[in-house]
Amino acid sequence: MENDSRSDAQAFAAKAHGGQLYGVRPYTYHLAAVGAVLREFGVTDPEFGAAAWLHDVVEDTGVGIEEVEAEFGVRVAGLVWAVTGVGETRKERNVNAYGKIRATPEAVKLKLADRISNVRASVASEPRLLEMYRGEYAGFREQLHGLLAEDPVVREMWGRLDELLGWTD
């Protein structure tokens, strides 16, 4: 049975991520923050809300994409799969995800919300991670910046991320 409600996705993600931490907080803190970023930019589609809760579940837990699709539907699973990096190294995982996001352009909103959330958290408490995100940003931008370029929400999200990372063209 398909289910796209945020509360069901929240419960599913909380169970799947179990005792994982995001810094010193439960991992659900990050998942909620990604959803909050989407809403901040006016992305209120329930399937995006579910995908925000589920975006790391395949990459970071034993849950398969088939299970996400069975529980939450094709669109949610497609968004989650697009931002799921597969590979041995961070670089390989990024390249893999970038290709899938280009094939599913609407997933750029989810990826930008995730990155905005991560950068905000690193500004507050993880300077080492902030430097990692800054170091990756030129490649991140090169791979994804043109997607949905006409969408004012996407443009605003890129502007916020540029601002957070001190990016200038």
Secondary structure, DSSP 4 states (H G I P E B T S, - for coil): -----HHHHHHHHHHHHTT-EETTEETHHHHHHHHHHHHHTT---HHHHHHHHHTTHHHHSS--HHHHHHHH-HHHHHHHHHT---SSSHHHHHHHHHHHHHHSTTHHHHHHHHHHHHHHHHHHH-HHHHHHHHHHHHHHHHHHTTTTTT-HHHHHHHHHHHHHHT---
